[in-house]
Amino acid sequence: MPMIVYNFLESYDLSGKTIIPFCTHGGSGLAGTEGTIAEITGATMIDGLSISGETAQNDREAAQQQVTEWLQEAGYLA
């Protein structure tokens, strides 16, 4: 994660909150980010989503489908 995200997470009390991480990436996916966020914040974590940057840039339909399926599986989208 960029340092600015660490600063944000450390500056706010997110205990009792639910965090659902998502990102685009160049090959590393979430790379342990969910565990790091949970450790810093004490928040409840829901499985995140990572989409390759190439897909996000070049195949918007595929990226949208991945987001839709992720939200449906998590129960946030009917």
C-alpha positions in Angstrom: 0.0 0.0 0.0 1.1 3.6 -0.5 2.3 5.3 2.6 -0.6 7.8 2.4 -3.0 4.8 2.9 -1.1 3.7 6.0 -1.3 7.2 7.3 -5.0 7.3 6.8 -5.6 3.9 8.4 -3.5 4.9 11.4 -5.2 8.3 11.8 -8.8 7.1 12.1 -10.5 4.8 14.6 -11.9 2.1 12.3 -12.6 -0.4 15.0 -16.1 -1.8 14.7 -16.1 -0.9 11.0 -16.1 -3.2 8.0 -13.5 -2.7 5.3 -13.7 -4.2 1.8 -10.4 -3.6 0.0 -10.2 -3.4 -3.8 -7.4 -2.4 -6.2 -5.9 -2.7 -9.6 -2.5 -4.2 -9.9 0.4 -5.0 -12.1 0.8 -8.5 -10.9 0.9 -8.6 -7.1 -2.8 -8.7 -6.4 -3.7 -7.7 -2.9 -0.4 -9.2 -1.7 -1.3 -9.5 2.0 -3.0 -6.1 2.1 -6.1 -7.5 3.8 -4.1 -8.8 6.8 -2.1 -5.6 7.1 -5.3 -3.5 7.1 -6.9 -5.7 9.7 -3.8 -5.5 11.9 -3.5 -1.7 11.7 -7.2 -1.0 12.2 -8.8 -3.8 14.1 -11.7 -3.6 11.6 -13.7 -6.5 10.2 -12.3 -7.4 6.8 -14.3 -8.8 3.9 -12.5 -10.6 1.1 -11.2 -7.9 -1.3 -11.0 -7.8 -5.0 -7.9 -7.2 -7.2 -8.2 -6.6 -10.9 -5.2 -6.5 -13.2 -4.4 -3.0 -14.3 -4.2 -4.3 -17.9 -7.8 -5.6 -17.7 -9.0 -2.4 -16.0 -7.4 -0.3 -18.8 -8.1 -2.4 -21.8 -11.2 -4.5 -21.1 -13.8 -2.5 -19.2 -16.5 -5.1 -19.7 -14.4 -7.8 -18.1 -13.4 -5.5 -15.2 -17.1 -4.6 -14.7 -18.0 -8.3 -14.8 -15.4 -9.1 -12.1 -16.7 -6.3 -9.9 -20.3 -7.4 -10.4 -19.5 -11.1 -9.6 -17.5 -10.0 -6.5 -20.4 -7.9 -5.2 -22.9 -10.7 -5.9 -20.8 -13.3 -4.1 -20.4 -11.0 -1.1 -24.2 -10.4 -1.0 -24.1 -6.7 -1.8 -25.7 -7.0 -5.2 -28.7 -9.0 -6.2 
